[in-house]
């Protein structure tokens, strides 16, 4: 789900709405995250952190390490 969120550029609000719908569909399963914050906590616990890159306006250069802005 997090991959789909990033790939489709979903907002946190739309992502939380989809999680709430799935949470209800799964009969309020305690193990299923209820919103985007809970899902991010799960991915961080697995070792997946958010990494943000700087980019030029045309997205032709990512600024990383020594080029970091």
mmCIF file as Biopython writes it, N, C-alpha, C and O atoms, coordinates in Angstrom:
data_model
#
loop_
_atom_site.group_PDB
_atom_site.id
_atom_site.type_symbol
_atom_site.label_atom_id
_atom_site.label_alt_id
_atom_site.label_comp_id
_atom_site.label_asym_id
_atom_site.label_entity_id
_atom_site.label_seq_id
_atom_site.pdbx_PDB_ins_code
_atom_site.Cartn_x
_atom_site.Cartn_y
_atom_site.Cartn_z
_atom_site.occupancy
_atom_site.B_iso_or_equiv
_atom_site.auth_seq_id
_atom_site.auth_asym_id
_atom_site.pdbx_PDB_model_num
ATOM 1   N N  . UNK A ? 1  ? 0.820   -1.196 0.000   1.0 0.0 1  A 1 
ATOM 2   C CA . UNK A ? 1  ? 0.000   0.000  0.000   1.0 0.0 1  A 1 
ATOM 3   C C  . UNK A ? 1  ? 0.862   1.258  0.000   1.0 0.0 1  A 1 
ATOM 4   O O  . UNK A ? 1  ? 0.532   2.235  -0.672  1.0 0.0 1  A 1 
ATOM 5   N N  . UNK A ? 2  ? 1.962   1.240  0.747   1.0 0.0 2  A 1 
ATOM 6   C CA . UNK A ? 2  ? 2.823   2.423  0.788   1.0 0.0 2  A 1 
ATOM 7   C C  . UNK A ? 2  ? 3.446   2.652  -0.590  1.0 0.0 2  A 1 
ATOM 8   O O  . UNK A ? 2  ? 3.579   3.795  -1.028  1.0 0.0 2  A 1 
ATOM 9   N N  . UNK A ? 3  ? 3.822   1.581  -1.265  1.0 0.0 3  A 1 
ATOM 10  C CA . UNK A ? 3  ? 4.370   1.702  -2.615  1.0 0.0 3  A 1 
ATOM 11  C C  . UNK A ? 3  ? 3.347   2.349  -3.557  1.0 0.0 3  A 1 
ATOM 12  O O  . UNK A ? 3  ? 3.707   3.217  -4.352  1.0 0.0 3  A 1 
ATOM 13  N N  . UNK A ? 4  ? 2.097   1.940  -3.477  1.0 0.0 4  A 1 
ATOM 14  C CA . UNK A ? 4  ? 1.043   2.523  -4.312  1.0 0.0 4  A 1 
ATOM 15  C C  . UNK A ? 4  ? 0.852   3.993  -3.976  1.0 0.0 4  A 1 
ATOM 16  O O  . UNK A ? 4  ? 0.664   4.818  -4.869  1.0 0.0 4  A 1 
ATOM 17  N N  . UNK A ? 5  ? 0.902   4.324  -2.683  1.0 0.0 5  A 1 
ATOM 18  C CA . UNK A ? 5  ? 0.755   5.722  -2.263  1.0 0.0 5  A 1 
ATOM 19  C C  . UNK A ? 5  ? 1.816   6.594  -2.914  1.0 0.0 5  A 1 
ATOM 20  O O  . UNK A ? 5  ? 1.509   7.652  -3.464  1.0 0.0 5  A 1 
ATOM 21  N N  . UNK A ? 6  ? 3.061   6.149  -2.849  1.0 0.0 6  A 1 
ATOM 22  C CA . UNK A ? 6  ? 4.167   6.934  -3.401  1.0 0.0 6  A 1 
ATOM 23  C C  . UNK A ? 6  ? 4.098   6.980  -4.921  1.0 0.0 6  A 1 
ATOM 24  O O  . UNK A ? 6  ? 4.281   8.039  -5.521  1.0 0.0 6  A 1 
ATOM 25  N N  . UNK A ? 7  ? 3.837   5.843  -5.541  1.0 0.0 7  A 1 
ATOM 26  C CA . UNK A ? 7  ? 3.789   5.781  -7.010  1.0 0.0 7  A 1 
ATOM 27  C C  . UNK A ? 7  ? 2.676   6.639  -7.592  1.0 0.0 7  A 1 
ATOM 28  O O  . UNK A ? 7  ? 2.855   7.265  -8.637  1.0 0.0 7  A 1 
ATOM 29  N N  . UNK A ? 8  ? 1.542   6.673  -6.932  1.0 0.0 8  A 1 
ATOM 30  C CA . UNK A ? 8  ? 0.381   7.409  -7.440  1.0 0.0 8  A 1 
ATOM 31  C C  . UNK A ? 8  ? 0.244   8.805  -6.838  1.0 0.0 8  A 1 
ATOM 32  O O  . UNK A ? 8  ? -0.715  9.524  -7.121  1.0 0.0 8  A 1 
ATOM 33  N N  . UNK A ? 9  ? 1.215   9.179  -6.004  1.0 0.0 9  A 1 
ATOM 34  C CA . UNK A ? 9  ? 1.238   10.513 -5.384  1.0 0.0 9  A 1 
ATOM 35  C C  . UNK A ? 9  ? -0.036  10.806 -4.598  1.0 0.0 9  A 1 
ATOM 36  O O  . UNK A ? 9  ? -0.607  11.892 -4.697  1.0 0.0 9  A 1 
ATOM 37  N N  . UNK A ? 10 ? -0.473  9.808  -3.809  1.0 0.0 10 A 1 
ATOM 38  C CA . UNK A ? 10 ? -1.642  9.995  -2.950  1.0 0.0 10 A 1 
ATOM 39  C C  . UNK A ? 10 ? -1.276  10.929 -1.799  1.0 0.0 10 A 1 
ATOM 40  O O  . UNK A ? 10 ? -0.141  10.918 -1.322  1.0 0.0 10 A 1 
ATOM 41  N N  . UNK A ? 11 ? -2.214  11.716 -1.367  1.0 0.0 11 A 1 
ATOM 42  C CA . UNK A ? 11 ? -2.014  12.537 -0.178  1.0 0.0 11 A 1 
ATOM 43  C C  . UNK A ? 11 ? -2.171  11.644 1.050   1.0 0.0 11 A 1 
ATOM 44  O O  . UNK A ? 11 ? -2.716  10.544 0.960   1.0 0.0 11 A 1 
ATOM 45  N N  . UNK A ? 12 ? -1.691  12.125 2.197   1.0 0.0 12 A 1 
ATOM 46  C CA . UNK A ? 12 ? -1.876  11.369 3.443   1.0 0.0 12 A 1 
ATOM 47  C C  . UNK A ? 12 ? -3.353  11.201 3.760   1.0 0.0 12 A 1 
ATOM 48  O O  . UNK A ? 12 ? -3.768  10.178 4.304   1.0 0.0 12 A 1 
ATOM 49  N N  . UNK A ? 13 ? -4.147  12.214 3.417   1.0 0.0 13 A 1 
ATOM 50  C CA . UNK A ? 13 ? -5.586  12.141 3.683   1.0 0.0 13 A 1 
ATOM 51  C C  . UNK A ? 13 ? -6.232  11.009 2.877   1.0 0.0 13 A 1 
ATOM 52  O O  . UNK A ? 13 ? -6.987  10.211 3.433   1.0 0.0 13 A 1 
ATOM 53  N N  . UNK A ? 14 ? -5.940  10.933 1.565   1.0 0.0 14 A 1 
ATOM 54  C CA . UNK A ? 14 ? -6.538  9.875  0.746   1.0 0.0 14 A 1 
ATOM 55  C C  . UNK A ? 14 ? -6.016  8.502  1.154   1.0 0.0 14 A 1 
ATOM 56  O O  . UNK A ? 14 ? -6.747  7.513  1.100   1.0 0.0 14 A 1 
ATOM 57  N N  . UNK A ? 15 ? -4.757  8.444  1.561   1.0 0.0 15 A 1 
ATOM 58  C CA . UNK A ? 15 ? -4.171  7.187  2.003   1.0 0.0 15 A 1 
ATOM 59  C C  . UNK A ? 15 ? -4.854  6.712  3.288   1.0 0.0 15 A 1 
ATOM 60  O O  . UNK A ? 15 ? -5.163  5.529  3.428   1.0 0.0 15 A 1 
ATOM 61  N N  . UNK A ? 16 ? -5.089  7.634  4.225   1.0 0.0 16 A 1 
ATOM 62  C CA . UNK A ? 16 ? -5.778  7.279  5.463   1.0 0.0 16 A 1 
ATOM 63  C C  . UNK A ? 16 ? -7.206  6.839  5.189   1.0 0.0 16 A 1 
ATOM 64  O O  . UNK A ? 16 ? -7.708  5.909  5.821   1.0 0.0 16 A 1 
ATOM 65  N N  . UNK A ? 17 ? -7.862  7.510  4.245   1.0 0.0 17 A 1 
ATOM 66  C CA . UNK A ? 17 ? -9.237  7.127  3.895   1.0 0.0 17 A 1 
ATOM 67  C C  . UNK A ? 17 ? -9.282  5.704  3.351   1.0 0.0 17 A 1 
ATOM 68  O O  . UNK A ? 17 ? -10.178 4.935  3.700   1.0 0.0 17 A 1 
ATOM 69  N N  . UNK A ? 18 ? -8.317  5.347  2.495   1.0 0.0 18 A 1 
ATOM 70  C CA . UNK A ? 18 ? -8.302  3.984  1.947   1.0 0.0 18 A 1 
ATOM 71  C C  . UNK A ? 18 ? -8.014  2.968  3.050   1.0 0.0 18 A 1 
ATOM 72  O O  . UNK A ? 18 ? -8.585  1.877  3.049   1.0 0.0 18 A 1 
ATOM 73  N N  . UNK A ? 19 ? -7.135  3.317  3.990   1.0 0.0 19 A 1 
ATOM 74  C CA . UNK A ? 19 ? -6.849  2.407  5.096   1.0 0.0 19 A 1 
ATOM 75  C C  . UNK A ? 19 ? -8.060  2.219  5.991   1.0 0.0 19 A 1 
ATOM 76  O O  . UNK A ? 19 ? -8.323  1.109  6.452   1.0 0.0 19 A 1 
ATOM 77  N N  . UNK A ? 20 ? -8.804  3.298  6.244   1.0 0.0 20 A 1 
ATOM 78  C CA . UNK A ? 20 ? -10.011 3.157  7.071   1.0 0.0 20 A 1 
ATOM 79  C C  . UNK A ? 20 ? -11.030 2.243  6.390   1.0 0.0 20 A 1 
ATOM 80  O O  . UNK A ? 20 ? -11.676 1.430  7.051   1.0 0.0 20 A 1 
ATOM 81  N N  . UNK A ? 21 ? -11.173 2.375  5.071   1.0 0.0 21 A 1 
ATOM 82  C CA . UNK A ? 21 ? -12.113 1.519  4.332   1.0 0.0 21 A 1 
ATOM 83  C C  . UNK A ? 21 ? -11.675 0.052  4.409   1.0 0.0 21 A 1 
ATOM 84  O O  . UNK A ? 21 ? -12.496 -0.835 4.639   1.0 0.0 21 A 1 
ATOM 85  N N  . UNK A ? 22 ? -10.381 -0.191 4.216   1.0 0.0 22 A 1 
ATOM 86  C CA . UNK A ? 22 ? -9.882  -1.568 4.302   1.0 0.0 22 A 1 
ATOM 87  C C  . UNK A ? 22 ? -9.987  -2.100 5.727   1.0 0.0 22 A 1 
ATOM 88  O O  . UNK A ? 22 ? -10.282 -3.277 5.937   1.0 0.0 22 A 1 
ATOM 89  N N  . UNK A ? 23 ? -9.747  -1.241 6.691   1.0 0.0 23 A 1 
ATOM 90  C CA . UNK A ? 23 ? -9.852  -1.638 8.097   1.0 0.0 23 A 1 
ATOM 91  C C  . UNK A ? 23 ? -11.280 -2.114 8.410   1.0 0.0 23 A 1 
ATOM 92  O O  . UNK A ? 23 ? -11.474 -3.124 9.087   1.0 0.0 23 A 1 
ATOM 93  N N  . UNK A ? 24 ? -12.274 -1.368 7.903   1.0 0.0 24 A 1 
ATOM 94  C CA . UNK A ? 24 ? -13.678 -1.778 8.104   1.0 0.0 24 A 1 
ATOM 95  C C  . UNK A ? 24 ? -13.972 -3.067 7.343   1.0 0.0 24 A 1 
ATOM 96  O O  . UNK A ? 24 ? -14.673 -3.943 7.847   1.0 0.0 24 A 1 
ATOM 97  N N  . UNK A ? 25 ? -13.430 -3.182 6.118   1.0 0.0 25 A 1 
ATOM 98  C CA . UNK A ? 25 ? -13.678 -4.377 5.304   1.0 0.0 25 A 1 
ATOM 99  C C  . UNK A ? 25 ? -13.093 -5.632 5.963   1.0 0.0 25 A 1 
ATOM 100 O O  . UNK A ? 25 ? -13.615 -6.733 5.787   1.0 0.0 25 A 1 
ATOM 101 N N  . UNK A ? 26 ? -12.030 -5.461 6.706   1.0 0.0 26 A 1 
ATOM 102 C CA . UNK A ? 26 ? -11.397 -6.596 7.381   1.0 0.0 26 A 1 
ATOM 103 C C  . UNK A ? 26 ? -11.927 -6.774 8.803   1.0 0.0 26 A 1 
ATOM 104 O O  . UNK A ? 26 ? -11.259 -7.354 9.659   1.0 0.0 26 A 1 
ATOM 105 N N  . UNK A ? 27 ? -13.130 -6.269 9.038   1.0 0.0 27 A 1 
ATOM 106 C CA . UNK A ? 27 ? -13.790 -6.417 10.341  1.0 0.0 27 A 1 
ATOM 107 C C  . UNK A ? 27 ? -12.940 -5.890 11.492  1.0 0.0 27 A 1 
ATOM 108 O O  . UNK A ? 27 ? -12.857 -6.507 12.554  1.0 0.0 27 A 1 
ATOM 109 N N  . UNK A ? 28 ? -12.305 -4.730 11.263  1.0 0.0 28 A 1 
ATOM 110 C CA . UNK A ? 28 ? -11.542 -4.035 12.292  1.0 0.0 28 A 1 
ATOM 111 C C  . UNK A ? 28 ? -10.447 -4.915 12.885  1.0 0.0 28 A 1 
ATOM 112 O O  . UNK A ? 28 ? -10.271 -4.984 14.102  1.0 0.0 28 A 1 
ATOM 113 N N  . UNK A ? 29 ? -9.715  -5.588 11.995  1.0 0.0 29 A 1 
ATOM 114 C CA . UNK A ? 29 ? -8.590  -6.429 12.413  1.0 0.0 29 A 1 
ATOM 115 C C  . UNK A ? 29 ? -7.566  -5.575 13.159  1.0 0.0 29 A 1 
ATOM 116 O O  . UNK A ? 29 ? -7.132  -4.545 12.641  1.0 0.0 29 A 1 
ATOM 117 N N  . UNK A ? 30 ? -7.180  -5.981 14.352  1.0 0.0 30 A 1 
ATOM 118 C CA . UNK A ? 30 ? -6.257  -5.210 15.189  1.0 0.0 30 A 1 
ATOM 119 C C  . UNK A ? 30 ? -4.871  -5.084 14.581  1.0 0.0 30 A 1 
ATOM 120 O O  . UNK A ? 30 ? -4.154  -4.132 14.891  1.0 0.0 30 A 1 
ATOM 121 N N  . UNK A ? 31 ? -4.474  -6.018 13.722  1.0 0.0 31 A 1 
ATOM 122 C CA . UNK A ? 31 ? -3.139  -6.019 13.143  1.0 0.0 31 A 1 
ATOM 123 C C  . UNK A ? 31 ? -3.026  -5.135 11.897  1.0 0.0 31 A 1 
ATOM 124 O O  . UNK A ? 31 ? -1.919  -4.842 11.448  1.0 0.0 31 A 1 
ATOM 125 N N  . UNK A ? 32 ? -4.156  -4.712 11.339  1.0 0.0 32 A 1 
ATOM 126 C CA . UNK A ? 32 ? -4.140  -3.894 10.135  1.0 0.0 32 A 1 
ATOM 127 C C  . UNK A ? 32 ? -4.100  -2.424 10.522  1.0 0.0 32 A 1 
ATOM 128 O O  . UNK A ? 32 ? -4.903  -1.981 11.343  1.0 0.0 32 A 1 
ATOM 129 N N  . UNK A ? 33 ? -3.165  -1.648 9.935   1.0 0.0 33 A 1 
ATOM 130 C CA . UNK A ? 33 ? -3.087  -0.219 10.288  1.0 0.0 33 A 1 
ATOM 131 C C  . UNK A ? 33 ? -4.380  0.513  9.952   1.0 0.0 33 A 1 
ATOM 132 O O  . UNK A ? 33 ? -5.033  0.227  8.948   1.0 0.0 33 A 1 
ATOM 133 N N  . UNK A ? 34 ? -4.730  1.450  10.803  1.0 0.0 34 A 1 
ATOM 134 C CA . UNK A ? 34 ? -5.995  2.163  10.652  1.0 0.0 34 A 1 
ATOM 135 C C  . UNK A ? 34 ? -5.864  3.445  9.838   1.0 0.0 34 A 1 
ATOM 136 O O  . UNK A ? 34 ? -6.855  3.944  9.304   1.0 0.0 34 A 1 
ATOM 137 N N  . UNK A ? 35 ? -4.647  3.983  9.739   1.0 0.0 35 A 1 
ATOM 138 C CA . UNK A ? 35 ? -4.438  5.221  8.988   1.0 0.0 35 A 1 
ATOM 139 C C  . UNK A ? 35 ? -3.000  5.298  8.494   1.0 0.0 35 A 1 
ATOM 140 O O  . UNK A ? 35 ? -2.210  4.383  8.727   1.0 0.0 35 A 1 
ATOM 141 N N  . UNK A ? 36 ? -2.661  6.378  7.818   1.0 0.0 36 A 1 
ATOM 142 C CA . UNK A ? 36 ? -1.334  6.503  7.228   1.0 0.0 36 A 1 
ATOM 143 C C  . UNK A ? 36 ? -0.239  6.579  8.291   1.0 0.0 36 A 1 
ATOM 144 O O  . UNK A ? 36 ? 0.856   6.056  8.082   1.0 0.0 36 A 1 
ATOM 145 N N  . UNK A ? 37 ? -0.513  7.212  9.414   1.0 0.0 37 A 1 
ATOM 146 C CA . UNK A ? 37 ? 0.472   7.301  10.493  1.0 0.0 37 A 1 
ATOM 147 C C  . UNK A ? 37 ? 0.827   5.905  11.013  1.0 0.0 37 A 1 
ATOM 148 O O  . UNK A ? 37 ? 2.002   5.591  11.204  1.0 0.0 37 A 1 
ATOM 149 N N  . UNK A ? 38 ? -0.182  5.076  11.239  1.0 0.0 38 A 1 
ATOM 150 C CA . UNK A ? 38 ? 0.049   3.707  11.717  1.0 0.0 38 A 1 
ATOM 151 C C  . UNK A ? 38 ? 0.815   2.882  10.675  1.0 0.0 38 A 1 
ATOM 152 O O  . UNK A ? 38 ? 1.678   2.082  11.035  1.0 0.0 38 A 1 
ATOM 153 N N  . UNK A ? 39 ? 0.505   3.072  9.391   1.0 0.0 39 A 1 
ATOM 154 C CA . UNK A ? 39 ? 1.207   2.348  8.332   1.0 0.0 39 A 1 
ATOM 155 C C  . UNK A ? 39 ? 2.674   2.752  8.281   1.0 0.0 39 A 1 
ATOM 156 O O  . UNK A ? 39 ? 3.548   1.905  8.093   1.0 0.0 39 A 1 
ATOM 157 N N  . UNK A ? 40 ? 2.948   4.054  8.448   1.0 0.0 40 A 1 
ATOM 158 C CA . UNK A ? 40 ? 4.339   4.521  8.450   1.0 0.0 40 A 1 
ATOM 159 C C  . UNK A ? 40 ? 5.099   3.953  9.642   1.0 0.0 40 A 1 
ATOM 160 O O  . UNK A ? 40 ? 6.278   3.624  9.516   1.0 0.0 40 A 1 
ATOM 161 N N  . UNK A ? 41 ? 4.451   3.831  10.789  1.0 0.0 41 A 1 
ATOM 162 C CA . UNK A ? 41 ? 5.101   3.233  11.950  1.0 0.0 41 A 1 
ATOM 163 C C  . UNK A ? 41 ? 5.492   1.788  11.650  1.0 0.0 41 A 1 
ATOM 164 O O  . UNK A ? 41 ? 6.567   1.339  12.049  1.0 0.0 41 A 1 
ATOM 165 N N  . UNK A ? 42 ? 4.624   1.062  10.949  1.0 0.0 42 A 1 
ATOM 166 C CA . UNK A ? 42 ? 4.917   -0.338 10.594  1.0 0.0 42 A 1 
ATOM 167 C C  . UNK A ? 42 ? 6.118   -0.422 9.659   1.0 0.0 42 A 1 
ATOM 168 O O  . UNK A ? 42 ? 6.989   -1.272 9.846   1.0 0.0 42 A 1 
ATOM 169 N N  . UNK A ? 43 ? 6.175   0.450  8.654   1.0 0.0 43 A 1 
ATOM 170 C CA . UNK A ? 43 ? 7.283   0.395  7.699   1.0 0.0 43 A 1 
ATOM 171 C C  . UNK A ? 43 ? 8.593   0.815  8.359   1.0 0.0 43 A 1 
ATOM 172 O O  . UNK A ? 43 ? 9.646   0.267  8.032   1.0 0.0 43 A 1 
ATOM 173 N N  . UNK A ? 44 ? 8.547   1.770  9.277   1.0 0.0 44 A 1 
ATOM 174 C CA . UNK A ? 44 ? 9.766   2.164  10.003  1.0 0.0 44 A 1 
ATOM 175 C C  . UNK A ? 44 ? 10.266  1.013  10.876  1.0 0.0 44 A 1 
ATOM 176 O O  . UNK A ? 44 ? 11.473  0.804  10.999  1.0 0.0 44 A 1 
ATOM 177 N N  . UNK A ? 45 ? 9.350   0.275  11.475  1.0 0.0 45 A 1 
ATOM 178 C CA . UNK A ? 45 ? 9.731   -0.861 12.313  1.0 0.0 45 A 1 
ATOM 179 C C  . UNK A ? 45 ? 10.423  -1.940 11.489  1.0 0.0 45 A 1 
ATOM 180 O O  . UNK A ? 45 ? 11.235  -2.702 12.014  1.0 0.0 45 A 1 
ATOM 181 N N  . UNK A ? 46 ? 10.101  -2.004 10.201  1.0 0.0 46 A 1 
ATOM 182 C CA . UNK A ? 46 ? 10.748  -2.969 9.303   1.0 0.0 46 A 1 
ATOM 183 C C  . UNK A ? 46 ? 12.069  -2.447 8.751   1.0 0.0 46 A 1 
ATOM 184 O O  . UNK A ? 46 ? 12.779  -3.172 8.052   1.0 0.0 46 A 1 
ATOM 185 N N  . UNK A ? 47 ? 12.405  -1.197 9.058   1.0 0.0 47 A 1 
ATOM 186 C CA . UNK A ? 47 ? 13.666  -0.630 8.594   1.0 0.0 47 A 1 
ATOM 187 C C  . UNK A ? 47 ? 13.547  0.241  7.354   1.0 0.0 47 A 1 
ATOM 188 O O  . UNK A ? 47 ? 14.566  0.639  6.789   1.0 0.0 47 A 1 
ATOM 189 N N  . UNK A ? 48 ? 12.340  0.546  6.916   1.0 0.0 48 A 1 
ATOM 190 C CA . UNK A ? 48 ? 12.134  1.406  5.753   1.0 0.0 48 A 1 
ATOM 191 C C  . UNK A ? 48 ? 11.849  2.823  6.231   1.0 0.0 48 A 1 
ATOM 192 O O  . UNK A ? 48 ? 10.799  3.090  6.814   1.0 0.0 48 A 1 
ATOM 193 N N  . UNK A ? 49 ? 12.788  3.728  5.981   1.0 0.0 49 A 1 
ATOM 194 C CA . UNK A ? 49 ? 12.610  5.116  6.380   1.0 0.0 49 A 1 
ATOM 195 C C  . UNK A ? 49 ? 12.344  5.980  5.151   1.0 0.0 49 A 1 
ATOM 196 O O  . UNK A ? 49 ? 12.684  5.609  4.028   1.0 0.0 49 A 1 
ATOM 197 N N  . UNK A ? 50 ? 11.729  7.139  5.386   1.0 0.0 50 A 1 
ATOM 198 C CA . UNK A ? 50 ? 11.521  8.102  4.310   1.0 0.0 50 A 1 
ATOM 199 C C  . UNK A ? 50 ? 12.843  8.780  4.004   1.0 0.0 50 A 1 
ATOM 200 O O  . UNK A ? 50 ? 13.557  9.208  4.910   1.0 0.0 50 A 1 
ATOM 201 N N  . UNK A ? 51 ? 13.163  8.874  2.731   1.0 0.0 51 A 1 
ATOM 202 C CA . UNK A ? 51 ? 14.345  9.596  2.297   1.0 0.0 51 A 1 
ATOM 203 C C  . UNK A ? 51 ? 13.882  10.629 1.293   1.0 0.0 51 A 1 
ATOM 204 O O  . UNK A ? 51 ? 13.254  10.293 0.289   1.0 0.0 51 A 1 
ATOM 205 N N  . UNK A ? 52 ? 14.193  11.892 1.566   1.0 0.0 52 A 1 
ATOM 206 C CA . UNK A ? 52 ? 13.797  12.954 0.661   1.0 0.0 52 A 1 
ATOM 207 C C  . UNK A ? 52 ? 15.032  13.474 -0.056  1.0 0.0 52 A 1 
ATOM 208 O O  . UNK A ? 52 ? 16.082  13.681 0.552   1.0 0.0 52 A 1 
ATOM 209 N N  . UNK A ? 53 ? 14.886  13.680 -1.353  1.0 0.0 53 A 1 
ATOM 210 C CA . UNK A ? 53 ? 15.962  14.188 -2.173  1.0 0.0 53 A 1 
ATOM 211 C C  . UNK A ? 53 ? 15.594  15.567 -2.680  1.0 0.0 53 A 1 
ATOM 212 O O  . UNK A ? 53 ? 14.423  15.860 -2.921  1.0 0.0 53 A 1 
ATOM 213 N N  . UNK A ? 54 ? 16.593  16.408 -2.840  1.0 0.0 54 A 1 
ATOM 214 C CA . UNK A ? 54 ? 16.375  17.668 -3.527  1.0 0.0 54 A 1 
ATOM 215 C C  . UNK A ? 54 ? 16.488  17.409 -5.022  1.0 0.0 54 A 1 
ATOM 216 O O  . UNK A ? 54 ? 17.254  16.540 -5.439  1.0 0.0 54 A 1 
ATOM 217 N N  . UNK A ? 55 ? 15.745  18.141 -5.827  1.0 0.0 55 A 1 
ATOM 218 C CA . UNK A ? 55 ? 15.811  17.955 -7.277  1.0 0.0 55 A 1 
ATOM 219 C C  . UNK A ? 55 ? 15.666  19.301 -7.964  1.0 0.0 55 A 1 
ATOM 220 O O  . UNK A ? 55 ? 15.049  20.223 -7.431  1.0 0.0 55 A 1 
ATOM 221 N N  . UNK A ? 56 ? 16.242  19.399 -9.152  1.0 0.0 56 A 1 
ATOM 222 C CA . UNK A ? 56 ? 16.074  20.634 -9.911  1.0 0.0 56 A 1 
ATOM 223 C C  . UNK A ? 56 ? 14.624  20.707 -10.402 1.0 0.0 56 A 1 
ATOM 224 O O  . UNK A ? 56 ? 13.875  19.736 -10.295 1.0 0.0 56 A 1 
ATOM 225 N N  . UNK A ? 57 ? 14.243  21.857 -10.934 1.0 0.0 57 A 1 
ATOM 226 C CA . UNK A ? 57 ? 12.843  22.051 -11.337 1.0 0.0 57 A 1 
ATOM 227 C C  . UNK A ? 57 ? 12.414  21.120 -12.458 1.0 0.0 57 A 1 
ATOM 228 O O  . UNK A ? 57 ? 11.231  20.799 -12.571 1.0 0.0 57 A 1 
ATOM 229 N N  . UNK A ? 58 ? 13.356  20.678 -13.293 1.0 0.0 58 A 1 
ATOM 230 C CA . UNK A ? 58 ? 13.029  19.746 -14.388 1.0 0.0 58 A 1 
ATOM 231 C C  . UNK A ? 58 ? 13.203  18.286 -13.979 1.0 0.0 58 A 1 
ATOM 232 O O  . UNK A ? 58 ? 13.007  17.382 -14.791 1.0 0.0 58 A 1 
ATOM 233 N N  . UNK A ? 59 ? 13.568  18.062 -12.732 1.0 0.0 59 A 1 
ATOM 234 C CA . UNK A ? 59 ? 13.797  16.708 -12.188 1.0 0.0 59 A 1 
ATOM 235 C C  . UNK A ? 59 ? 14.892  15.959 -12.931 1.0 0.0 59 A 1 
ATOM 236 O O  . UNK A ? 59 ? 14.851  14.732 -13.028 1.0 0.0 59 A 1 
ATOM 237 N N  . UNK A ? 60 ? 15.882  16.696 -13.460 1.0 0.0 60 A 1 
ATOM 238 C CA . UNK A ? 60 ? 16.964  16.028 -14.183 1.0 0.0 60 A 1 
ATOM 239 C C  . UNK A ? 60 ? 18.154  15.731 -13.270 1.0 0.0 60 A 1 
ATOM 240 O O  . UNK A ? 60 ? 19.015  14.929 -13.631 1.0 0.0 60 A 1 
ATOM 241 N N  . UNK A ? 61 ? 18.219  16.363 -12.095 1.0 0.0 61 A 1 
ATOM 242 C CA . UNK A ? 61 ? 19.322  16.141 -11.167 1.0 0.0 61 A 1 
ATOM 243 C C  . UNK A ? 61 ? 18.755  15.944 -9.765  1.0 0.0 61 A 1 
ATOM 244 O O  . UNK A ? 61 ? 17.925  16.725 -9.299  1.0 0.0 61 A 1 
ATOM 245 N N  . UNK A ? 62 ? 19.220  14.887 -9.102  1.0 0.0 62 A 1 
ATOM 246 C CA . UNK A ? 62 ? 18.903  14.687 -7.692  1.0 0.0 62 A 1 
ATOM 247 C C  . UNK A ? 62 ? 20.115  15.132 -6.894  1.0 0.0 62 A 1 
ATOM 248 O O  . UNK A ? 62 ? 21.241  14.742 -7.203  1.0 0.0 62 A 1 
ATOM 249 N N  . UNK A ? 63 ? 19.898  15.935 -5.884  1.0 0.0 63 A 1 
ATOM 250 C CA . UNK A ? 63 ? 20.993  16.426 -5.057  1.0 0.0 63 A 1 
ATOM 251 C C  . UNK A ? 63 ? 21.175  15.494 -3.880  1.0 0.0 63 A 1 
ATOM 252 O O  . UNK A ? 63 ? 20.289  15.363 -3.035  1.0 0.0 63 A 1 
ATOM 253 N N  . UNK A ? 64 ? 22.337  14.843 -3.827  1.0 0.0 64 A 1 
ATOM 254 C CA . UNK A ? 64 ? 22.607  13.830 -2.831  1.0 0.0 64 A 1 
ATOM 255 C C  . UNK A ? 64 ? 24.067  13.948 -2.392  1.0 0.0 64 A 1 
ATOM 256 O O  . UNK A ? 64 ? 24.913  14.346 -3.193  1.0 0.0 64 A 1 
ATOM 257 N N  . UNK A ? 65 ? 24.375  13.619 -1.170  1.0 0.0 65 A 1 
ATOM 258 C CA . UNK A ? 65 ? 25.696  13.634 -0.569  1.0 0.0 65 A 1 
ATOM 259 C C  . UNK A ? 65 ? 26.356  14.999 -0.744  1.0 0.0 65 A 1 
ATOM 260 O O  . UNK A ? 65 ? 25.870  15.986 -0.191  1.0 0.0 65 A 1 
ATOM 261 N N  . UNK A ? 66 ? 27.474  15.081 -1.514  1.0 0.0 66 A 1 
ATOM 262 C CA . UNK A ? 66 ? 28.204  16.345 -1.592  1.0 0.0 66 A 1 
ATOM 263 C C  . UNK A ? 66 ? 27.443  17.427 -2.356  1.0 0.0 66 A 1 
ATOM 264 O O  . UNK A ? 66 ? 27.765  18.607 -2.216  1.0 0.0 66 A 1 
ATOM 265 N N  . UNK A ? 67 ? 26.452  17.063 -3.152  1.0 0.0 67 A 1 
ATOM 266 C CA . UNK A ? 67 ? 25.652  18.042 -3.904  1.0 0.0 67 A 1 
ATOM 267 C C  . UNK A ? 67 ? 24.391  18.460 -3.146  1.0 0.0 67 A 1 
ATOM 268 O O  . UNK A ? 67 ? 23.594  19.257 -3.641  1.0 0.0 67 A 1 
ATOM 269 N N  . UNK A ? 68 ? 24.223  17.919 -1.955  1.0 0.0 68 A 1 
ATOM 270 C CA . UNK A ? 68 ? 23.019  18.178 -1.172  1.0 0.0 68 A 1 
ATOM 271 C C  . UNK A ? 68 ? 22.834  19.676 -0.934  1.0 0.0 68 A 1 
ATOM 272 O O  . UNK A ? 68 ? 23.784  20.382 -0.595  1.0 0.0 68 A 1 
ATOM 273 N N  . UNK A ? 69 ? 21.623  20.143 -1.110  1.0 0.0 69 A 1 
ATOM 274 C CA . UNK A ? 69 ? 21.316  21.568 -0.942  1.0 0.0 69 A 1 
ATOM 275 C C  . UNK A ? 69 ? 20.962  21.853 0.485   1.0 0.0 69 A 1 
ATOM 276 O O  . UNK A ? 69 ? 20.671  22.997 0.833   1.0 0.0 69 A 1 
#
